[in-house]
Amino acid sequence: MLRNPIYLRLEGLETWQHLPFMASLCERMYPNYQIFCQKTAFVDPAIYRRLLDLVWDTLVVKYAKVNFDSQLEKLE
C-alpha cells in the first residue's frame, strides 16, 4: 500500500515538533481567514490572531499558562 509522503514525513517528527508544525500551518492560513472575515463580516479575525499568538507564546515562554478552553469559546 502506498502511503502519502507528507504523512510519512509527519510520522518522523518528534512529539514536541507537532505543535510548532501545526501552529505554522495555522499561521499560513491566517491571511486567507482574515480576508474571508472581512469580506463576509463573519467574525473579527483578531480573535483568531490572539489565539494563534497565545499558541506561539506557549512555545516560546517556558512557563506560559493559557486557558485554551476559554480562548476556544471566544473563537467559536
PQR file with spaces between the fields and no chain letter, atoms N, CA, C, O and H, PARSE charges and radii, in Angstrom:
ATOM       1  N    MET     1       0.838   -1.167    0.000 -0.4000 1.5000
ATOM       2  CA   MET     1       0.000    0.000    0.000 -0.0000 2.0000
ATOM       3  C    MET     1       0.895    1.247    0.000  0.5500 1.7000
ATOM       4  O    MET     1       1.836    1.339    0.788 -0.5500 1.4000
ATOM       5  N    LEU     2       0.599    2.189   -0.876 -0.4000 1.5000
ATOM       6  CA   LEU     2       1.336    3.447   -0.935 -0.0000 2.0000
ATOM       7  C    LEU     2       0.872    4.366    0.177  0.5500 1.7000
ATOM       8  O    LEU     2      -0.318    4.443    0.484 -0.5500 1.4000
ATOM       9  H    LEU     2      -0.166    2.114   -1.516  0.4000 1.0000
ATOM      10  N    ARG     3       1.807    5.047    0.766 -0.4000 1.5000
ATOM      11  CA   ARG     3       1.471    5.979    1.834 -0.0000 2.0000
ATOM      12  C    ARG     3       1.804    7.383    1.385  0.5500 1.7000
ATOM      13  O    ARG     3       2.770    7.607    0.656 -0.5500 1.4000
ATOM      14  H    ARG     3       2.773    4.984    0.517  0.4000 1.0000
ATOM      15  N    ASN     4       1.008    8.307    1.821 -0.4000 1.5000
ATOM      16  CA   ASN     4       1.194    9.706    1.497 -0.0000 2.0000
ATOM      17  C    ASN     4       2.561   10.170    2.006  0.5500 1.7000
ATOM      18  O    ASN     4       2.869    9.983    3.183 -0.5500 1.4000
ATOM      19  H    ASN     4       0.224    8.125    2.414  0.4000 1.0000
ATOM      20  N    PRO     5       3.391   10.774    1.138 -0.5600 1.5000
ATOM      21  CA   PRO     5       4.723   11.199    1.584  0.2800 2.0000
ATOM      22  C    PRO     5       4.679   12.268    2.666  0.5500 1.7000
ATOM      23  O    PRO     5       5.575   12.337    3.506 -0.5500 1.4000
ATOM      24  N    ILE     6       3.658   13.090    2.652 -0.4000 1.5000
ATOM      25  CA   ILE     6       3.547   14.105    3.714 -0.0000 2.0000
ATOM      26  C    ILE     6       3.303   13.418    5.052  0.5500 1.7000
ATOM      27  O    ILE     6       3.903   13.777    6.065 -0.5500 1.4000
ATOM      28  H    ILE     6       2.930   13.033    1.969  0.4000 1.0000
ATOM      29  N    TYR     7       2.415   12.427    5.043 -0.4000 1.5000
ATOM      30  CA   TYR     7       2.146   11.688    6.280 -0.0000 2.0000
ATOM      31  C    TYR     7       3.414   10.997    6.780  0.5500 1.7000
ATOM      32  O    TYR     7       3.679   10.980    7.982 -0.5500 1.4000
ATOM      33  H    TYR     7       1.927   12.136    4.220  0.4000 1.0000
ATOM      34  N    LEU     8       4.179   10.443    5.883 -0.4000 1.5000
ATOM      35  CA   LEU     8       5.425    9.780    6.280 -0.0000 2.0000
ATOM      36  C    LEU     8       6.394   10.768    6.926  0.5500 1.7000
ATOM      37  O    LEU     8       7.063   10.435    7.904 -0.5500 1.4000
ATOM      38  H    LEU     8       3.964   10.457    4.907  0.4000 1.0000
ATOM      39  N    ARG     9       6.468   11.975    6.384 -0.4000 1.5000
ATOM      40  CA   ARG     9       7.356   12.978    6.965 -0.0000 2.0000
ATOM      41  C    ARG     9       6.853   13.422    8.340  0.5500 1.7000
ATOM      42  O    ARG     9       7.647   13.648    9.252 -0.5500 1.4000
ATOM      43  H    ARG     9       5.924   12.245    5.589  0.4000 1.0000
ATOM      44  N    LEU    10       5.531   13.545    8.483 -0.4000 1.5000
ATOM      45  CA   LEU    10       4.970   13.929    9.781 -0.0000 2.0000
ATOM      46  C    LEU    10       5.203   12.838   10.816  0.5500 1.7000
ATOM      47  O    LEU    10       5.448   13.127   11.987 -0.5500 1.4000
ATOM      48  H    LEU    10       4.886   13.362    7.741  0.4000 1.0000
ATOM      49  N    GLU    11       5.127   11.606   10.389 -0.4000 1.5000
ATOM      50  CA   GLU    11       5.391   10.489   11.294 -0.0000 2.0000
ATOM      51  C    GLU    11       6.801   10.559   11.858  0.5500 1.7000
ATOM      52  O    GLU    11       7.045   10.133   12.987 -0.5500 1.4000
ATOM      53  H    GLU    11       4.927   11.371    9.437  0.4000 1.0000
ATOM      54  N    GLY    12       7.722   11.091   11.081 -0.4000 1.5000
ATOM      55  CA   GLY    12       9.113   11.173   11.501 -0.0000 2.0000
ATOM      56  C    GLY    12       9.390   12.288   12.490  0.5500 1.7000
ATOM      57  O    GLY    12      10.474   12.343   13.070 -0.5500 1.4000
ATOM      58  H    GLY    12       7.524   11.437   10.164  0.4000 1.0000
ATOM      59  N    LEU    13       8.430   13.178   12.692 -0.4000 1.5000
ATOM      60  CA   LEU    13       8.634   14.266   13.648 -0.0000 2.0000
ATOM      61  C    LEU    13       8.581   13.750   15.074  0.5500 1.7000
ATOM      62  O    LEU    13       7.854   12.808   15.389 -0.5500 1.4000
ATOM      63  H    LEU    13       7.550   13.133   12.221  0.4000 1.0000
ATOM      64  N    GLU    14       9.358   14.379   15.916 -0.4000 1.5000
ATOM      65  CA   GLU    14       9.292   14.091   17.342 -0.0000 2.0000
ATOM      66  C    GLU    14       7.984   14.669   17.876  0.5500 1.7000
ATOM      67  O    GLU    14       7.405   15.565   17.262 -0.5500 1.4000
ATOM      68  H    GLU    14       9.950   15.144   15.660  0.4000 1.0000
ATOM      69  N    THR    15       7.523   14.167   19.002 -0.4000 1.5000
ATOM      70  CA   THR    15       6.265   14.629   19.585 -0.0000 2.0000
ATOM      71  C    THR    15       6.267   16.130   19.811  0.5500 1.7000
ATOM      72  O    THR    15       5.268   16.789   19.526 -0.5500 1.4000
ATOM      73  H    THR    15       7.994   13.438   19.500  0.4000 1.0000
ATOM      74  N    TRP    16       7.347   16.684   20.308 -0.4000 1.5000
ATOM      75  CA   TRP    16       7.411   18.114   20.604 -0.0000 2.0000
ATOM      76  C    TRP    16       7.362   18.959   19.329  0.5500 1.7000
ATOM      77  O    TRP    16       7.077   20.154   19.407 -0.5500 1.4000
ATOM      78  H    TRP    16       8.159   16.149   20.539  0.4000 1.0000
ATOM      79  N    GLN    17       7.629   18.378   18.171 -0.4000 1.5000
ATOM      80  CA   GLN    17       7.641   19.123   16.912 -0.0000 2.0000
ATOM      81  C    GLN    17       6.249   19.262   16.292  0.5500 1.7000
ATOM      82  O    GLN    17       6.058   20.069   15.383 -0.5500 1.4000
ATOM      83  H    GLN    17       7.861   17.407   18.108  0.4000 1.0000
ATOM      84  N    HIS    18       5.296   18.499   16.765 -0.4000 1.5000
ATOM      85  CA   HIS    18       3.955   18.542   16.179 -0.0000 2.0000
ATOM      86  C    HIS    18       3.277   19.890   16.389  0.5500 1.7000
ATOM      87  O    HIS    18       2.694   20.434   15.451 -0.5500 1.4000
ATOM      88  H    HIS    18       5.451   17.843   17.504  0.4000 1.0000
ATOM      89  N    LEU    19       3.341   20.433   17.584 -0.4000 1.5000
ATOM      90  CA   LEU    19       2.663   21.700   17.877 -0.0000 2.0000
ATOM      91  C    LEU    19       3.239   22.862   17.068  0.5500 1.7000
ATOM      92  O    LEU    19       2.465   23.624   16.489 -0.5500 1.4000
ATOM      93  H    LEU    19       3.815   19.992   18.346  0.4000 1.0000
ATOM      94  N    PRO    20       4.556   23.034   17.001 -0.5600 1.5000
ATOM      95  CA   PRO    20       5.070   24.128   16.164  0.2800 2.0000
ATOM      96  C    PRO    20       4.706   23.945   14.687  0.5500 1.7000
ATOM      97  O    PRO    20       4.456   24.922   13.981 -0.5500 1.4000
ATOM      98  N    PHE    21       4.679   22.713   14.233 -0.4000 1.5000
ATOM      99  CA   PHE    21       4.302   22.465   12.840 -0.0000 2.0000
ATOM     100  C    PHE    21       2.852   22.883   12.603  0.5500 1.7000
ATOM     101  O    PHE    21       2.551   23.557   11.618 -0.5500 1.4000
ATOM     102  H    PHE    21       4.882   21.919   14.806  0.4000 1.0000
ATOM     103  N    MET    22       1.963   22.485   13.497 -0.4000 1.5000
ATOM     104  CA   MET    22       0.554   22.845   13.342 -0.0000 2.0000
ATOM     105  C    MET    22       0.356   24.352   13.488  0.5500 1.7000
ATOM     106  O    MET    22      -0.463   24.939   12.781 -0.5500 1.4000
ATOM     107  H    MET    22       2.207   21.937   14.297  0.4000 1.0000
ATOM     108  N    ALA    23       1.093   24.978   14.394 -0.4000 1.5000
ATOM     109  CA   ALA    23       0.995   26.432   14.552 -0.0000 2.0000
ATOM     110  C    ALA    23       1.444   27.138   13.279  0.5500 1.7000
ATOM     111  O    ALA    23       0.855   28.142   12.879 -0.5500 1.4000
ATOM     112  H    ALA    23       1.757   24.501   14.969  0.4000 1.0000
ATOM     113  N    SER    24       2.472   26.618   12.653 -0.4000 1.5000
ATOM     114  CA   SER    24       2.939   27.235   11.406 -0.0000 2.0000
ATOM     115  C    SER    24       1.905   27.074   10.292  0.5500 1.7000
ATOM     116  O    SER    24       1.758   27.970    9.462 -0.5500 1.4000
ATOM     117  H    SER    24       2.951   25.802   12.977  0.4000 1.0000
ATOM     118  N    LEU    25       1.193   25.960   10.259 -0.4000 1.5000
ATOM     119  CA   LEU    25       0.117   25.791    9.274 -0.0000 2.0000
ATOM     120  C    LEU    25      -1.009   26.791    9.529  0.5500 1.7000
ATOM     121  O    LEU    25      -1.547   27.380    8.591 -0.5500 1.4000
ATOM     122  H    LEU    25       1.313   25.232   10.934  0.4000 1.0000
ATOM     123  N    CYS    26      -1.358   26.979   10.789 -0.4000 1.5000
ATOM     124  CA   CYS    26      -2.398   27.958   11.135 -0.0000 2.0000
ATOM     125  C    CYS    26      -1.941   29.371   10.813  0.5500 1.7000
ATOM     126  O    CYS    26      -2.736   30.203   10.376 -0.5500 1.4000
ATOM     127  H    CYS    26      -0.921   26.502   11.551  0.4000 1.0000
ATOM     128  N    GLU    27      -0.669   29.638   11.027 -0.4000 1.5000
ATOM     129  CA   GLU    27      -0.104   30.954   10.702 -0.0000 2.0000
ATOM     130  C    GLU    27      -0.211   31.208    9.199  0.5500 1.7000
ATOM     131  O    GLU    27      -0.545   32.313    8.771 -0.5500 1.4000
ATOM     132  H    GLU    27      -0.023   28.962   11.382  0.4000 1.0000
ATOM     133  N    ARG    28       0.069   30.201    8.424 -0.4000 1.5000
ATOM     134  CA   ARG    28      -0.008   30.325    6.964 -0.0000 2.0000
ATOM     135  C    ARG    28      -1.455   30.529    6.507  0.5500 1.7000
ATOM     136  O    ARG    28      -1.701   31.198    5.503 -0.5500 1.4000
ATOM     137  H    ARG    28       0.341   29.304    8.772  0.4000 1.0000
ATOM     138  N    MET    29      -2.390   29.967    7.226 -0.4000 1.5000
ATOM     139  CA   MET    29      -3.798   30.061    6.877 -0.0000 2.0000
ATOM     140  C    MET    29      -4.412   31.407    7.284  0.5500 1.7000
ATOM     141  O    MET    29      -5.441   31.806    6.738 -0.5500 1.4000
ATOM     142  H    MET    29      -2.191   29.424    8.042  0.4000 1.0000
ATOM     143  N    TYR    30      -3.795   32.100    8.227 -0.4000 1.5000
ATOM     144  CA   TYR    30      -4.380   33.316    8.784 -0.0000 2.0000
ATOM     145  C    TYR    30      -4.726   34.394    7.756  0.5500 1.7000
ATOM     146  O    TYR    30      -5.828   34.938    7.827 -0.5500 1.4000
ATOM     147  H    TYR    30      -2.959   31.776    8.670  0.4000 1.0000
ATOM     148  N    PRO    31      -3.855   34.734    6.810 -0.5600 1.5000
ATOM     149  CA   PRO    31      -4.225   35.790    5.850  0.2800 2.0000
ATOM     150  C    PRO    31      -5.506   35.464    5.066  0.5500 1.7000
ATOM     151  O    PRO    31      -6.320   36.351    4.808 -0.5500 1.4000
ATOM     152  N    ASN    32      -5.677   34.214    4.698 -0.4000 1.5000
ATOM     153  CA   ASN    32      -6.898   33.819    3.985 -0.0000 2.0000
ATOM     154  C    ASN    32      -8.119   33.945    4.887  0.5500 1.7000
ATOM     155  O    ASN    32      -9.177   34.402    4.453 -0.5500 1.4000
ATOM     156  H    ASN    32      -5.016   33.494    4.908  0.4000 1.0000
ATOM     157  N    TYR    33      -7.966   33.540    6.141 -0.4000 1.5000
ATOM     158  CA   TYR    33      -9.064   33.642    7.106 -0.0000 2.0000
ATOM     159  C    TYR    33      -9.418   35.109    7.351  0.5500 1.7000
ATOM     160  O    TYR    33     -10.593   35.462    7.451 -0.5500 1.4000
ATOM     161  H    TYR    33      -7.107   33.169    6.493  0.4000 1.0000
ATOM     162  N    GLN    34      -8.407   35.950    7.444 -0.4000 1.5000
ATOM     163  CA   GLN    34      -8.623   37.374    7.669 -0.0000 2.0000
ATOM     164  C    GLN    34      -9.419   37.987    6.506  0.5500 1.7000
ATOM     165  O    GLN    34     -10.362   38.744    6.737 -0.5500 1.4000
ATOM     166  H    GLN    34      -7.452   35.664    7.363  0.4000 1.0000
ATOM     167  N    ILE    35      -9.054   37.673    5.291 -0.4000 1.5000
ATOM     168  CA   ILE    35      -9.778   38.186    4.122 -0.0000 2.0000
ATOM     169  C    ILE    35     -11.202   37.662    4.116  0.5500 1.7000
ATOM     170  O    ILE    35     -12.136   38.414    3.838 -0.5500 1.4000
ATOM     171  H    ILE    35      -8.288   37.059    5.103  0.4000 1.0000
ATOM     172  N    PHE    36     -11.379   36.388    4.417 -0.4000 1.5000
ATOM     173  CA   PHE    36     -12.718   35.804    4.482 -0.0000 2.0000
ATOM     174  C    PHE    36     -13.590   36.552    5.489  0.5500 1.7000
ATOM     175  O    PHE    36     -14.739   36.886    5.200 -0.5500 1.4000
ATOM     176  H    PHE    36     -10.619   35.777    4.642  0.4000 1.0000
ATOM     177  N    CYS    37     -13.039   36.809    6.663 -0.4000 1.5000
ATOM     178  CA   CYS    37     -13.795   37.514    7.713 -0.0000 2.0000
ATOM     179  C    CYS    37     -14.164   38.932    7.278  0.5500 1.7000
ATOM     180  O    CYS    37     -15.271   39.400    7.543 -0.5500 1.4000
ATOM     181  H    CYS    37     -12.106   36.538    6.898  0.4000 1.0000
ATOM     182  N    GLN    38     -13.246   39.599    6.621 -0.4000 1.5000
ATOM     183  CA   GLN    38     -13.504   40.962    6.176 -0.0000 2.0000
ATOM     184  C    GLN    38     -14.571   41.007    5.083  0.5500 1.7000
ATOM     185  O    GLN    38     -15.428   41.891    5.088 -0.5500 1.4000
ATOM     186  H    GLN    38     -12.347   39.218    6.406  0.4000 1.0000
ATOM     187  N    LYS    39     -14.522   40.073    4.164 -0.4000 1.5000
ATOM     188  CA   LYS    39     -15.463   40.074    3.041 -0.0000 2.0000
ATOM     189  C    LYS    39     -16.862   39.617    3.436  0.5500 1.7000
ATOM     190  O    LYS    39     -17.844   40.032    2.821 -0.5500 1.4000
ATOM     191  H    LYS    39     -13.826   39.355    4.161  0.4000 1.0000
ATOM     192  N    THR    40     -16.960   38.782    4.441 -0.4000 1.5000
ATOM     193  CA   THR    40     -18.262   38.224    4.819 -0.0000 2.0000
ATOM     194  C    THR    40     -18.801   38.789    6.124  0.5500 1.7000
ATOM     195  O    THR    40     -19.935   38.493    6.499 -0.5500 1.4000
ATOM     196  H    THR    40     -16.162   38.445    4.940  0.4000 1.0000
ATOM     197  N    ALA    41     -18.019   39.587    6.813 -0.4000 1.5000
ATOM     198  CA   ALA    41     -18.395   40.084    8.144 -0.0000 2.0000
ATOM     199  C    ALA    41     -18.752   38.911    9.055  0.5500 1.7000
ATOM     200  O    ALA    41     -19.667   38.994    9.874 -0.5500 1.4000
ATOM     201  H    ALA    41     -17.098   39.828    6.507  0.4000 1.0000
ATOM     202  N    PHE    42     -18.014   37.826    8.893 -0.4000 1.5000
ATOM     203  CA   PHE    42     -18.260   36.581    9.628 -0.0000 2.0000
ATOM     204  C    PHE    42     -17.968   36.746   11.109  0.5500 1.7000
ATOM     205  O    PHE    42     -18.823   36.476   11.952 -0.5500 1.4000
ATOM     206  H    PHE    42     -17.271   37.758    8.228  0.4000 1.0000
ATOM     207  N    VAL    43     -16.769   37.185   11.418 -0.4000 1.5000
ATOM     208  CA   VAL    43     -16.321   37.363   12.800 -0.0000 2.0000
ATOM     209  C    VAL    43     -15.077   38.236   12.772  0.5500 1.7000
ATOM     210  O    VAL    43     -14.484   38.441   11.713 -0.5500 1.4000
ATOM     211  H    VAL    43     -16.075   37.404   10.733  0.4000 1.0000
ATOM     212  N    ASP    44     -14.684   38.743   13.916 -0.4000 1.5000
ATOM     213  CA   ASP    44     -13.475   39.555   13.996 -0.0000 2.0000
ATOM     214  C    ASP    44     -12.251   38.643   13.897  0.5500 1.7000
ATOM     215  O    ASP    44     -12.070   37.778   14.755 -0.5500 1.4000
ATOM     216  H    ASP    44     -15.166   38.576   14.776  0.4000 1.0000
ATOM     217  N    PRO    45     -11.408   38.811   12.879 -0.5600 1.5000
ATOM     218  CA   PRO    45     -10.236   37.934   12.744  0.2800 2.0000
ATOM     219  C    PRO    45      -9.197   38.149   13.845  0.5500 1.7000
ATOM     220  O    PRO    45      -8.284   37.338   13.999 -0.5500 1.4000
ATOM     221  N    ALA    46      -9.327   39.226   14.606 -0.4000 1.5000
ATOM     222  CA   ALA    46      -8.377   39.478   15.694 -0.0000 2.0000
ATOM     223  C    ALA    46      -8.467   38.400   16.773  0.5500 1.7000
ATOM     224  O    ALA    46      -7.486   38.144   17.471 -0.5500 1.4000
ATOM     225  H    ALA    46     -10.069   39.885   14.481  0.4000 1.0000
ATOM     226  N    ILE    47      -9.613   37.776   16.914 -0.4000 1.5000
ATOM     227  CA   ILE    47      -9.770   36.704   17.909 -0.0000 2.0000
ATOM     228  C    ILE    47      -8.868   35.525   17.539  0.5500 1.7000
ATOM     229  O    ILE    47      -8.173   34.970   18.391 -0.5500 1.4000
ATOM     230  H    ILE    47     -10.409   37.984   16.346  0.4000 1.0000
ATOM     231  N    TYR    48      -8.889   35.157   16.272 -0.4000 1.5000
ATOM     232  CA   TYR    48      -8.032   34.069   15.773 -0.0000 2.0000
ATOM     233  C    TYR    48      -6.564   34.448   15.944  0.5500 1.7000
ATOM     234  O    TYR    48      -5.752   33.629   16.374 -0.5500 1.4000
ATOM     235  H    TYR    48      -9.454   35.608   15.580  0.4000 1.0000
ATOM     236  N    ARG    49      -6.226   35.701   15.604 -0.4000 1.5000
ATOM     237  CA   ARG    49      -4.851   36.179   15.719 -0.0000 2.0000
ATOM     238  C    ARG    49      -4.382   36.093   17.169  0.5500 1.7000
ATOM     239  O    ARG    49      -3.261   35.662   17.439 -0.5500 1.4000
ATOM     240  H    ARG    49      -6.887   36.367   15.255  0.4000 1.0000
ATOM     241  N    ARG    50      -5.239   36.503   18.094 -0.4000 1.5000
ATOM     242  CA   ARG    50      -4.886   36.465   19.524 -0.0000 2.0000
ATOM     243  C    ARG    50      -4.638   35.024   19.981  0.5500 1.7000
ATOM     244  O    ARG    50      -3.677   34.754   20.702 -0.5500 1.4000
ATOM     245  H    ARG    50      -6.150   36.853   17.875  0.4000 1.0000
ATOM     246  N    LEU    51      -5.491   34.119   19.566 -0.4000 1.5000
ATOM     247  CA   LEU    51      -5.319   32.719   19.935 -0.0000 2.0000
ATOM     248  C    LEU    51      -4.031   32.152   19.355  0.5500 1.7000
ATOM     249  O    LEU    51      -3.305   31.426   20.035 -0.5500 1.4000
ATOM     250  H    LEU    51      -6.271   34.338   18.980  0.4000 1.0000
ATOM     251  N    LEU    52      -3.751   32.479   18.119 -0.4000 1.5000
ATOM     252  CA   LEU    52      -2.520   32.000   17.496 -0.0000 2.0000
ATOM     253  C    LEU    52      -1.289   32.579   18.194  0.5500 1.7000
ATOM     254  O    LEU    52      -0.291   31.881   18.375 -0.5500 1.4000
ATOM     255  H    LEU    52      -4.340   33.069   17.567  0.4000 1.0000
ATOM     256  N    ASP    53      -1.358   33.845   18.581 -0.4000 1.5000
ATOM     257  CA   ASP    53      -0.248   34.450   19.332 -0.0000 2.0000
ATOM     258  C    ASP    53      -0.040   33.749   20.673  0.5500 1.7000
ATOM     259  O    ASP    53       1.094   33.569   21.117 -0.5500 1.4000
ATOM     260  H    ASP    53      -2.168   34.412   18.433  0.4000 1.0000
ATOM     261  N    LEU    54      -1.136   33.356   21.314 -0.4000 1.5000
ATOM     262  CA   LEU    54      -1.020   32.630   22.585 -0.0000 2.0000
ATOM     263  C    LEU    54      -0.370   31.259   22.387  0.5500 1.7000
ATOM     264  O    LEU    54       0.402   30.808   23.233 -0.5500 1.4000
ATOM     265  H    LEU    54      -2.058   33.502   20.954  0.4000 1.0000
ATOM     266  N    VAL    55      -0.679   30.606   21.282 -0.4000 1.5000
ATOM     267  CA   VAL    55      -0.035   29.316   20.986 -0.0000 2.0000
ATOM     268  C    VAL    55       1.471   29.517   20.853  0.5500 1.7000
ATOM     269  O    VAL    55       2.256   28.758   21.421 -0.5500 1.4000
ATOM     270  H    VAL    55      -1.306   30.972   20.594  0.4000 1.0000
ATOM     271  N    TRP    56       1.873   30.546   20.097 -0.4000 1.5000
ATOM     272  CA   TRP    56       3.309   30.819   19.948 -0.0000 2.0000
ATOM     273  C    TRP    56       3.934   31.163   21.300  0.5500 1.7000
ATOM     274  O    TRP    56       5.060   30.754   21.583 -0.5500 1.4000
ATOM     275  H    TRP    56       1.235   31.163   19.635  0.4000 1.0000
ATOM     276  N    ASP    57       3.217   31.904   22.129 -0.4000 1.5000
ATOM     277  CA   ASP    57       3.740   32.243   23.459 -0.0000 2.0000
ATOM     278  C    ASP    57       4.028   30.993   24.277  0.5500 1.7000
ATOM     279  O    ASP    57       5.048   30.920   24.963 -0.5500 1.4000
ATOM     280  H    ASP    57       2.302   32.236   21.899  0.4000 1.0000
ATOM     281  N    THR    58       3.137   30.009   24.208 -0.4000 1.5000
ATOM     282  CA   THR    58       3.357   28.786   24.979 -0.0000 2.0000
ATOM     283  C    THR    58       4.571   28.016   24.459  0.5500 1.7000
ATOM     284  O    THR    58       5.200   27.261   25.201 -0.5500 1.4000
ATOM     285  H    THR    58       2.309   30.069   23.651  0.4000 1.0000
ATOM     286  N    LEU    59       4.892   28.213   23.188 -0.4000 1.5000
ATOM     287  CA   LEU    59       6.061   27.537   22.621 -0.0000 2.0000
ATOM     288  C    LEU    59       7.367   28.261   22.967  0.5500 1.7000
ATOM     289  O    LEU    59       8.429   27.644   23.044 -0.5500 1.4000
ATOM     290  H    LEU    59       4.381   28.826   22.586  0.4000 1.0000
ATOM     291  N    VAL    60       7.270   29.561   23.172 -0.4000 1.5000
ATOM     292  CA   VAL    60       8.471   30.365   23.402 -0.0000 2.0000
ATOM     293  C    VAL    60       8.733   30.592   24.885  0.5500 1.7000
ATOM     294  O    VAL    60       9.880   30.533   25.328 -0.5500 1.4000
ATOM     295  H    VAL    60       6.407   30.062   23.109  0.4000 1.0000
ATOM     296  N    VAL    61       7.688   30.849   25.648 -0.4000 1.5000
ATOM     297  CA   VAL    61       7.833   31.151   27.069 -0.0000 2.0000
ATOM     298  C    VAL    61       7.666   29.856   27.861  0.5500 1.7000
ATOM     299  O    VAL    61       6.623   29.204   27.797 -0.5500 1.4000
ATOM     300  H    VAL    61       6.756   30.897   25.288  0.4000 1.0000
ATOM     301  N    LYS    62       8.684   29.504   28.590 -0.4000 1.5000
ATOM     302  CA   LYS    62       8.724   28.195   29.250 -0.0000 2.0000
ATOM     303  C    LYS    62       7.541   27.938   30.179  0.5500 1.7000
ATOM     304  O    LYS    62       6.964   26.851   30.144 -0.5500 1.4000
ATOM     305  H    LYS    62       9.531   30.033   28.642  0.4000 1.0000
ATOM     306  N    TYR    63       7.170   28.902   31.001 -0.4000 1.5000
ATOM     307  CA   TYR    63       6.114   28.681   31.987 -0.0000 2.0000
ATOM     308  C    TYR    63       4.828   29.434   31.654  0.5500 1.7000
ATOM     309  O    TYR    63       4.046   29.750   32.551 -0.5500 1.4000
ATOM     310  H    TYR    63       7.638   29.785   31.029  0.4000 1.0000
ATOM     311  N    ALA    64       4.606   29.720   30.388 -0.4000 1.5000
ATOM     312  CA   ALA    64       3.386   30.424   29.983 -0.0000 2.0000
ATOM     313  C    ALA    64       2.176   29.531   30.253  0.5500 1.7000
ATOM     314  O    ALA    64       2.186   28.339   29.946 -0.5500 1.4000
ATOM     315  H    ALA    64       5.241   29.463   29.659  0.4000 1.0000
ATOM     316  N    LYS    65       1.142   30.127   30.829 -0.4000 1.5000
ATOM     317  CA   LYS    65      -0.086   29.389   31.106 -0.0000 2.0000
ATOM     318  C    LYS    65      -1.222   30.083   30.372  0.5500 1.7000
ATOM     319  O    LYS    65      -1.433   31.287   30.521 -0.5500 1.4000
ATOM     320  H    LYS    65       1.134   31.095   31.079  0.4000 1.0000
ATOM     321  N    VAL    66      -1.939   29.315   29.589 -0.4000 1.5000
ATOM     322  CA   VAL    66      -3.041   29.849   28.799 -0.0000 2.0000
ATOM     323  C    VAL    66      -4.247   28.949   29.003  0.5500 1.7000
ATOM     324  O    VAL    66      -4.136   27.724   28.951 -0.5500 1.4000
ATOM     325  H    VAL    66      -1.768   28.338   29.469  0.4000 1.0000
ATOM     326  N    ASN    67      -5.383   29.556   29.233 -0.4000 1.5000
ATOM     327  CA   ASN    67      -6.628   28.803   29.340 -0.0000 2.0000
ATOM     328  C    ASN    67      -7.203   28.658   27.933  0.5500 1.7000
ATOM     329  O    ASN    67      -7.964   29.510   27.473 -0.5500 1.4000
ATOM     330  H    ASN    67      -5.473   30.551   29.275  0.4000 1.0000
ATOM     331  N    PHE    68      -6.834   27.577   27.259 -0.4000 1.5000
ATOM     332  CA   PHE    68      -7.251   27.386   25.871 -0.0000 2.0000
ATOM     333  C    PHE    68      -8.737   27.086   25.758  0.5500 1.7000
ATOM     334  O    PHE    68      -9.337   27.343   24.714 -0.5500 1.4000
ATOM     335  H    PHE    68      -6.216   26.886   27.633  0.4000 1.0000
ATOM     336  N    ASP    69      -9.338   26.550   26.804 -0.4000 1.5000
ATOM     337  CA   ASP    69     -10.792   26.333   26.765 -0.0000 2.0000
ATOM     338  C    ASP    69     -11.521   27.663   26.642  0.5500 1.7000
ATOM     339  O    ASP    69     -12.460   27.799   25.857 -0.5500 1.4000
ATOM     340  H    ASP    69      -8.851   26.341   27.652  0.4000 1.0000
ATOM     341  N    SER    70     -11.083   28.635   27.420 -0.4000 1.5000
ATOM     342  CA   SER    70     -11.679   29.964   27.365 -0.0000 2.0000
ATOM     343  C    SER    70     -11.442   30.610   26.001  0.5500 1.7000
ATOM     344  O    SER    70     -12.345   31.228   25.437 -0.5500 1.4000
ATOM     345  H    SER    70     -10.321   28.525   28.057  0.4000 1.0000
ATOM     346  N    GLN    71     -10.241   30.467   25.480 -0.4000 1.5000
ATOM     347  CA   GLN    71      -9.912   31.044   24.186 -0.0000 2.0000
ATOM     348  C    GLN    71     -10.714   30.379   23.066  0.5500 1.7000
ATOM     349  O    GLN    71     -11.135   31.045   22.120 -0.5500 1.4000
ATOM     350  H    GLN    71      -9.507   29.965   25.938  0.4000 1.0000
ATOM     351  N    LEU    72     -10.919   29.090   23.171 -0.4000 1.5000
ATOM     352  CA   LEU    72     -11.707   28.371   22.164 -0.0000 2.0000
ATOM     353  C    LEU    72     -13.144   28.836   22.153  0.5500 1.7000
ATOM     354  O    LEU    72     -13.752   28.959   21.090 -0.5500 1.4000
ATOM     355  H    LEU    72     -10.577   28.549   23.939  0.4000 1.0000
ATOM     356  N    GLU    73     -13.699   29.099   23.333 -0.4000 1.5000
ATOM     357  CA   GLU    73     -15.063   29.617   23.412 -0.0000 2.0000
ATOM     358  C    GLU    73     -15.182   30.961   22.691  0.5500 1.7000
ATOM     359  O    GLU    73     -16.173   31.218   22.007 -0.5500 1.4000
ATOM     360  H    GLU    73     -13.205   28.999   24.197  0.4000 1.0000
ATOM     361  N    LYS    74     -14.181   31.804   22.845 -0.4000 1.5000
ATOM     362  CA   LYS    74     -14.187   33.105   22.160 -0.0000 2.0000
ATOM     363  C    LYS    74     -14.131   32.923   20.652  0.5500 1.7000
ATOM     364  O    LYS    74     -14.789   33.645   19.904 -0.5500 1.4000
ATOM     365  H    LYS    74     -13.376   31.596   23.400  0.4000 1.0000
ATOM     366  N    LEU    75     -13.339   31.951   20.214 -0.4000 1.5000
ATOM     367  CA   LEU    75     -13.198   31.702   18.782 -0.0000 2.0000
ATOM     368  C    LEU    75     -14.466   31.113   18.183  0.5500 1.7000
ATOM     369  O    LEU    75     -14.850   31.453   17.064 -0.5500 1.4000
ATOM     370  H    LEU    75     -12.805   31.364   20.822  0.4000 1.0000
ATOM     371  N    GLU    76     -15.109   30.233   18.932 -0.4000 1.5000
ATOM     372  CA   GLU    76     -16.329   29.600   18.417 -0.0000 2.0000
ATOM     373  C    GLU    76     -17.434   30.616   18.310  0.5500 1.7000
ATOM     374  O    GLU    76     -18.544   30.280   17.896 -0.5500 1.4000
ATOM     375  H    GLU    76     -14.797   29.957   19.841  0.4000 1.0000
